[in-house]
Amino acid sequence: MTLPFERLSGLVKAATGIVLDADKKFVVESRLLPIARARGFESVAALIDRLIDTREPALLEDVIDALTTNETFFFP
């Protein structure tokens, strides 16, 4: 059986090319917990299950935004 983190990792890699290593589980949990709570999920695992099952675009966007660093710095 594939664990929720592994399923999420595969989805994120397919959508963005970003590889989530197993040592990032804590980071993923901490970044997705606010989304899970705001959307009424009982856990991050439940959020991941919904995302995998439905591929809901708005939820996927929220998850990817939470997992990525959205800053760009250019040095002269």
NORCORGI-V363602 format. One record per pair of residues at least 6 apart in sequence whose C-alpha atoms are under 7 Angstrom apart, sorted by sequence separation. I is the first residue (numbers start at 1). GAP is how many residues later the second one is. D is the distance in Angstrom with one decimal. If there is no record, write none. Layout:
[[I;GAP;D] [I;GAP;D]]
//
This chain:
[[12;6;6.4] [13;6;5.5] [41;6;6.0] [36;7;6.3] [36;8;5.7] [51;8;6.7] [51;9;6.6] [9;10;6.7] [9;11;5.5] [33;11;5.8] [36;11;5.8] [32;12;6.3] [29;15;6.6] [32;31;6.7] [32;34;6.7] [31;35;5.8] [31;36;6.6] [28;39;6.7] [8;40;6.4] [4;41;5.9] [4;44;6.3] [4;45;6.9]]
//
